Amino acid sequence: MTWASLINLRTLGVAALAAILLYTYYLNSRVDSLKSSLEITTANYEGLQASVANLTLLEKKKQTRREETSKTTAKLTKDSLRVETVKKKPKLVEKMINDSIRDFTKDVEELSNE
C-alpha cells in the first residue's frame, strides 16, 4: 500500500468516527428532548386525572341535589293539590310553600356557586 491510500483510509476512518460521534450526540440530545416531553405529558396527564376526579365528584353532588329538588318539587305539587287544607288552613299552607321555596332557592344558590 502506498502512503496516499493509507492516508485516504485513515481520513475515511476519522470521518466515519466523527460521523458516528455526531450521530451519537444527536441521538443523546433527542433522547433528552423526549424525556423532557414525557415529563411534561405525564404532569399534564396527572392534572387531567385530578380534574376528572373533581368533575366526577361535582357530578355526583349535582345528581344528589337534582334528586332532592325532584323530591321537593313533587312535595310542592302534592301540597298544592290539597284544596281542602288550603281552604281550612291557608296560613299553614303558605308557610309550607314558603319553606319549600326557601329550600329550593338555597339549593339553586349552592349549585350556582360551584
Backbone as a chain_set.jsonl record, in Angstrom:
{"seq": "MTWASLINLRTLGVAALAAILLYTYYLNSRVDSLKSSLEITTANYEGLQASVANLTLLEKKKQTRREETSKTTAKLTKDSLRVETVKKKPKLVEKMINDSIRDFTKDVEELSNE", "coords": {"N": [[0.824, -1.175, 0.0], [0.321, 2.212, -0.61], [1.425, 5.402, 0.579], [-0.496, 7.331, 0.118], [-2.872, 5.887, -0.179], [-3.063, 4.851, 2.398], [-3.376, 7.205, 3.869], [-5.805, 8.066, 2.82], [-7.463, 5.981, 3.729], [-7.129, 6.327, 6.461], [-8.159, 8.92, 6.746], [-10.736, 8.436, 5.891], [-11.545, 6.677, 7.937], [-11.351, 8.38, 10.195], [-13.25, 10.268, 9.464], [-15.518, 8.633, 9.408], [-15.606, 7.893, 12.128], [-15.997, 10.42, 13.255], [-18.496, 11.0, 12.17], [-20.025, 9.0, 13.404], [-19.741, 9.768, 16.092], [-20.973, 12.31, 16.027], [-23.579, 11.562, 15.284], [-24.258, 10.002, 17.497], [-24.212, 11.987, 19.459], [-26.357, 13.548, 18.52], [-28.445, 11.678, 18.819], [-28.432, 11.385, 21.605], [-29.151, 13.983, 22.426], [-31.68, 14.062, 21.332], [-32.962, 12.038, 22.805], [-32.881, 13.237, 25.333], [-34.57, 15.409, 24.836], [-36.956, 14.044, 24.311], [-37.363, 12.861, 26.813], [-37.859, 15.122, 28.352], [-40.22, 16.004, 27.126], [-41.831, 13.839, 27.768], [-41.965, 14.053, 30.559], [-43.387, 16.447, 30.819], [-45.784, 15.734, 29.545], [-46.62, 13.684, 31.238], [-47.07, 15.119, 33.601], [-49.163, 16.768, 32.719], [-51.076, 14.788, 32.203], [-51.524, 13.753, 34.763], [-52.624, 16.009, 35.926], [-54.962, 16.194, 34.436], [-56.201, 13.836, 35.259], [-56.762, 14.467, 37.928], [-58.544, 16.572, 37.492], [-60.657, 15.218, 36.244], [-61.43, 13.556, 38.333], [-62.356, 15.503, 40.144], [-64.46, 16.585, 38.636], [-66.116, 14.349, 38.463], [-66.825, 14.036, 41.134], [-68.2, 16.466, 41.528], [-70.302, 16.056, 39.735], [-71.635, 13.93, 40.96], [-72.51, 15.215, 43.284], [-74.213, 17.11, 42.127], [-76.112, 15.407, 41.015], [-77.238, 14.304, 43.314], [-78.365, 16.61, 44.415], [-80.158, 17.21, 42.38], [-81.908, 15.086, 42.635], [-82.899, 15.617, 45.185], [-84.137, 18.051, 44.655], [-86.087, 17.208, 42.859], [-87.648, 15.653, 44.564], [-88.514, 17.656, 46.292], [-89.96, 19.254, 44.518], [-91.956, 17.442, 43.805], [-93.182, 17.2, 46.275], [-94.085, 19.833, 46.605], [-95.915, 19.941, 44.509], [-97.726, 17.983, 45.325], [-98.566, 19.135, 47.72], [-99.807, 21.397, 46.724], [-102.085, 20.373, 45.661], [-103.87, 19.899, 47.644], [-106.671, 20.943, 48.253], [-108.729, 21.224, 50.176], [-107.321, 21.495, 52.554], [-106.047, 23.869, 52.06], [-108.187, 25.585, 52.024], [-109.059, 25.391, 54.669], [-106.784, 25.896, 56.277], [-105.08, 28.262, 55.469], [-102.809, 29.779, 56.226], [-101.023, 27.865, 57.207], [-100.497, 26.377, 54.907], [-99.366, 28.364, 53.346], [-97.035, 28.838, 54.811], [-95.784, 26.328, 54.526], [-95.343, 26.271, 51.754], [-93.696, 28.512, 51.474], [-91.498, 27.668, 52.991], [-90.674, 25.466, 51.462], [-90.038, 26.731, 49.035], [-87.967, 28.382, 49.91], [-86.049, 26.435, 50.637], [-85.637, 25.3, 48.113], [-84.616, 27.513, 46.702], [-82.266, 27.921, 48.114], [-80.884, 25.559, 47.439], [-80.563, 25.972, 44.682], [-78.917, 28.24, 44.722], [-76.617, 27.155, 45.91], [-75.889, 25.344, 43.942], [-75.313, 27.095, 41.845], [-73.135, 28.427, 42.807], [-71.04, 26.711, 42.579]], "CA": [[0.0, 0.0, 0.0], [1.058, 3.472, -0.7], [1.098, 6.37, 1.618], [-1.717, 8.033, -0.261], [-4.029, 5.053, 0.145], [-3.149, 4.781, 3.855], [-3.917, 8.489, 4.327], [-7.228, 8.065, 2.465], [-8.147, 5.075, 4.667], [-7.109, 6.965, 7.768], [-9.1, 10.038, 6.645], [-12.07, 7.828, 5.856], [-11.812, 6.167, 9.286], [-11.577, 9.533, 11.071], [-14.535, 10.832, 9.058], [-16.559, 7.713, 9.89], [-15.65, 8.036, 13.58], [-16.613, 11.722, 13.536], [-19.921, 10.866, 11.846], [-20.628, 8.182, 14.474], [-19.8, 10.597, 17.299], [-22.001, 13.329, 15.828], [-24.88, 10.886, 15.311], [-24.492, 9.634, 18.896], [-24.577, 13.236, 20.146], [-27.712, 13.879, 18.073], [-29.387, 10.753, 19.461], [-28.499, 11.727, 23.034], [-29.953, 15.2, 22.592], [-33.068, 13.686, 21.003], [-33.469, 11.299, 23.975], [-33.127, 14.237, 26.38], [-35.762, 16.154, 24.438], [-38.114, 13.164, 24.509], [-37.556, 12.728, 28.263], [-38.499, 16.361, 28.797], [-41.602, 15.965, 26.642], [-42.54, 12.819, 28.551], [-42.233, 14.612, 31.89], [-44.468, 17.431, 30.67], [-47.005, 14.994, 29.23], [-47.018, 12.983, 32.459], [-47.638, 16.122, 34.511], [-50.474, 17.138, 32.165], [-51.973, 13.643, 32.392], [-51.896, 13.701, 36.174], [-53.541, 17.131, 36.142], [-56.252, 15.816, 33.855], [-56.818, 12.834, 36.136], [-57.312, 15.194, 39.078], [-59.715, 17.307, 37.018], [-61.732, 14.249, 36.026], [-61.907, 13.149, 39.658], [-63.153, 16.618, 40.676], [-65.707, 16.665, 37.873], [-66.947, 13.22, 38.87], [-67.371, 14.375, 42.454], [-69.208, 17.517, 41.33], [-71.466, 15.46, 39.075], [-72.37, 13.169, 41.982], [-73.201, 16.194, 44.135], [-75.319, 17.672, 41.354], [-77.144, 14.378, 40.894], [-77.907, 14.251, 44.622], [-79.196, 17.818, 44.536], [-81.281, 17.075, 41.438], [-82.873, 14.171, 43.247], [-83.549, 16.348, 46.282], [-85.01, 19.043, 44.033], [-87.238, 16.476, 42.324], [-88.495, 15.309, 45.705], [-89.138, 18.891, 46.764], [-90.956, 19.632, 43.516], [-93.078, 16.521, 43.954], [-93.874, 17.574, 47.513], [-94.81, 21.077, 46.328], [-97.058, 19.598, 43.665], [-98.678, 17.264, 46.178], [-99.134, 20.111, 48.653], [-100.689, 22.323, 46.019], [-103.327, 19.687, 45.307], [-104.7, 19.742, 48.842], [-107.585, 22.081, 48.212], [-109.448, 21.346, 51.446], [-106.391, 22.029, 53.551], [-105.837, 25.275, 51.725], [-109.378, 26.331, 52.459], [-109.177, 25.395, 56.131], [-105.585, 26.415, 56.943], [-104.266, 28.95, 54.45], [-101.511, 30.213, 56.775], [-100.163, 26.68, 57.262], [-100.08, 26.071, 53.528], [-98.453, 29.434, 52.935], [-95.754, 28.577, 55.483], [-95.179, 25.146, 53.893], [-94.867, 26.668, 50.421], [-92.548, 29.408, 51.662], [-90.361, 26.83, 53.42], [-90.217, 24.681, 50.306], [-89.399, 27.645, 48.082], [-86.701, 28.798, 50.522], [-85.123, 25.312, 50.473], [-85.331, 25.193, 46.688], [-83.754, 28.645, 46.366], [-80.96, 27.627, 48.722], [-80.256, 24.536, 46.613], [-80.177, 26.591, 43.413], [-77.772, 29.109, 45.012], [-75.464, 26.289, 46.131], [-75.486, 24.805, 42.633], [-74.759, 28.158, 41.011], [-71.849, 28.842, 43.389], [-69.994, 25.732, 42.27]], "C": [[0.874, 1.248, 0.0], [0.618, 4.391, 0.42], [-0.215, 7.082, 1.319], [-2.945, 7.206, 0.085], [-4.197, 4.906, 1.65], [-3.755, 6.073, 4.418], [-5.406, 8.562, 4.01], [-8.024, 7.154, 3.393], [-8.237, 5.702, 6.051], [-8.117, 8.135, 7.791], [-10.534, 9.522, 6.645], [-12.466, 7.297, 7.233], [-12.124, 7.287, 10.26], [-12.931, 10.16, 10.748], [-15.69, 9.952, 9.547], [-16.709, 7.823, 11.399], [-16.311, 9.353, 13.971], [-18.113, 11.66, 13.261], [-20.636, 10.07, 12.929], [-20.766, 9.012, 15.744], [-20.878, 11.668, 17.179], [-23.407, 12.724, 15.884], [-25.247, 10.469, 16.73], [-24.894, 10.867, 19.7], [-25.994, 13.646, 19.786], [-28.734, 12.983, 18.765], [-29.529, 11.051, 20.948], [-29.346, 12.983, 23.264], [-31.424, 14.924, 22.286], [-33.714, 12.936, 22.173], [-33.773, 12.273, 25.109], [-34.388, 15.039, 26.083], [-37.019, 15.321, 24.66], [-38.408, 12.943, 25.991], [-38.281, 13.957, 28.81], [-39.963, 16.395, 28.366], [-42.435, 14.965, 27.431], [-42.881, 13.338, 29.939], [-43.393, 15.605, 31.839], [-45.794, 16.725, 30.421], [-47.52, 14.248, 30.463], [-47.661, 13.946, 33.455], [-49.023, 16.552, 34.027], [-51.493, 16.032, 32.392], [-52.441, 13.558, 33.84], [-52.852, 14.844, 36.526], [-54.923, 16.828, 35.596], [-56.96, 14.774, 34.712], [-57.455, 13.507, 37.353], [-58.566, 15.96, 38.675], [-60.906, 16.383, 36.809], [-62.303, 13.789, 37.362], [-62.783, 14.242, 40.274], [-64.488, 16.738, 39.954], [-66.661, 15.531, 38.243], [-67.601, 13.495, 40.22], [-68.456, 15.443, 42.334], [-70.473, 16.957, 40.69], [-72.296, 14.639, 40.064], [-73.144, 14.113, 42.902], [-74.409, 16.787, 43.41], [-76.458, 16.67, 41.223], [-77.933, 14.265, 42.201], [-78.838, 15.448, 44.779], [-80.378, 17.775, 43.573], [-82.353, 16.164, 42.012], [-83.626, 14.859, 44.376], [-84.528, 17.386, 45.726], [-86.258, 18.381, 43.458], [-88.198, 16.098, 43.443], [-89.233, 16.536, 46.21], [-90.237, 19.346, 45.805], [-92.189, 18.738, 43.615], [-93.89, 16.865, 45.202], [-94.679, 18.859, 47.307], [-96.056, 20.806, 45.49], [-98.142, 18.913, 44.496], [-99.365, 18.238, 47.14], [-100.115, 21.058, 47.96], [-102.031, 21.689, 45.651], [-104.28, 19.513, 46.495], [-105.624, 20.948, 49.004], [-108.276, 22.282, 49.56], [-108.55, 21.933, 52.533], [-106.147, 23.513, 53.312], [-107.008, 26.114, 52.211], [-109.422, 26.46, 53.973], [-107.989, 26.085, 56.814], [-104.673, 27.135, 55.937], [-102.886, 29.399, 54.961], [-100.534, 29.042, 56.849], [-99.623, 26.34, 55.879], [-99.091, 27.122, 53.027], [-97.07, 29.219, 53.543], [-95.046, 27.396, 54.829], [-94.6, 25.506, 52.518], [-93.641, 27.571, 50.539], [-91.309, 28.632, 52.091], [-89.793, 26.034, 52.248], [-89.499, 25.56, 49.29], [-88.046, 28.108, 48.622], [-85.655, 27.693, 50.368], [-84.689, 25.169, 49.017], [-84.367, 26.303, 46.26], [-82.348, 28.433, 46.918], [-80.203, 26.606, 47.889], [-79.77, 25.129, 45.288], [-78.96, 27.496, 43.627], [-76.51, 28.28, 45.21], [-74.962, 25.727, 44.801], [-74.822, 25.88, 41.789], [-73.418, 28.642, 41.55], [-70.726, 27.887, 43.034], [-69.454, 25.928, 40.942]], "O": [[1.982, 1.29, 0.535], [-0.394, 4.184, 1.09], [-0.964, 7.394, 2.245], [-3.94, 7.737, 0.579], [-5.322, 4.842, 2.145], [-4.561, 6.025, 5.347], [-6.189, 9.056, 4.82], [-9.132, 7.502, 3.803], [-9.265, 5.626, 6.724], [-8.843, 8.302, 8.771], [-11.418, 10.079, 7.296], [-13.614, 7.458, 7.646], [-13.05, 7.173, 11.063], [-13.674, 10.539, 11.653], [-16.704, 10.452, 10.034], [-17.832, 7.844, 11.903], [-17.099, 9.396, 14.915], [-18.911, 12.202, 14.027], [-21.743, 10.43, 13.329], [-21.804, 8.962, 16.403], [-21.619, 11.908, 18.132], [-24.316, 13.314, 16.468], [-26.408, 10.568, 17.128], [-25.807, 10.806, 20.524], [-26.759, 14.052, 20.661], [-29.764, 13.461, 19.241], [-30.631, 10.977, 21.491], [-30.158, 13.031, 24.187], [-32.309, 15.497, 22.922], [-34.879, 13.171, 22.494], [-34.803, 12.152, 25.773], [-35.181, 15.313, 26.984], [-38.03, 15.832, 25.142], [-39.57, 12.847, 26.384], [-39.196, 13.842, 29.625], [-40.839, 16.77, 29.146], [-43.604, 15.215, 27.726], [-43.976, 13.086, 30.442], [-44.267, 15.601, 32.705], [-46.811, 17.079, 31.018], [-48.727, 14.195, 30.698], [-48.675, 13.623, 34.075], [-49.948, 16.686, 34.827], [-52.643, 16.304, 32.736], [-53.618, 13.318, 34.106], [-53.773, 14.669, 37.324], [-55.933, 17.163, 36.215], [-58.179, 14.822, 34.874], [-58.563, 13.152, 37.754], [-59.541, 15.997, 39.425], [-62.035, 16.729, 37.159], [-63.517, 13.648, 37.508], [-63.828, 13.949, 40.855], [-65.523, 16.966, 40.581], [-67.872, 15.734, 38.324], [-68.785, 13.22, 40.418], [-69.508, 15.337, 42.964], [-71.584, 17.338, 41.06], [-73.526, 14.656, 40.006], [-74.292, 13.844, 43.256], [-75.483, 16.946, 43.992], [-77.63, 17.038, 41.309], [-79.158, 14.145, 42.182], [-79.974, 15.301, 45.228], [-81.469, 18.243, 43.9], [-83.548, 16.433, 41.893], [-84.84, 14.706, 44.508], [-85.617, 17.572, 46.268], [-87.357, 18.926, 43.558], [-89.415, 16.209, 43.29], [-90.423, 16.475, 46.519], [-91.311, 19.77, 46.233], [-93.321, 19.211, 43.522], [-95.121, 16.827, 45.188], [-95.813, 18.967, 47.772], [-97.119, 21.375, 45.738], [-99.325, 19.231, 44.378], [-100.577, 18.176, 47.348], [-101.121, 21.464, 48.541], [-102.998, 22.395, 45.364], [-105.393, 19.017, 46.324], [-105.364, 21.848, 49.802], [-108.39, 23.415, 50.028], [-108.982, 22.768, 53.328], [-106.053, 24.303, 54.252], [-106.832, 27.211, 52.741], [-109.779, 27.513, 54.502], [-108.168, 26.779, 57.815], [-103.599, 26.632, 55.607], [-101.913, 29.395, 54.207], [-99.344, 29.212, 56.582], [-98.438, 26.052, 55.713], [-98.104, 26.799, 52.366], [-96.055, 29.397, 52.869], [-93.838, 27.451, 54.601], [-93.495, 25.087, 52.173], [-92.67, 27.414, 49.8], [-90.205, 28.901, 51.619], [-88.578, 25.947, 52.073], [-88.465, 25.17, 48.748], [-87.083, 28.213, 47.863], [-84.51, 27.969, 50.011], [-83.514, 24.945, 48.73], [-83.407, 26.046, 45.533], [-81.359, 28.737, 46.25], [-79.006, 26.766, 47.653], [-78.672, 24.809, 44.832], [-78.059, 27.514, 42.788], [-75.442, 28.66, 44.731], [-73.756, 25.647, 44.567], [-73.856, 25.594, 41.082], [-72.635, 29.222, 40.797], [-69.556, 28.241, 43.182], [-68.564, 25.189, 40.522]]}, "num_chains": 1, "name": "protein.A"}
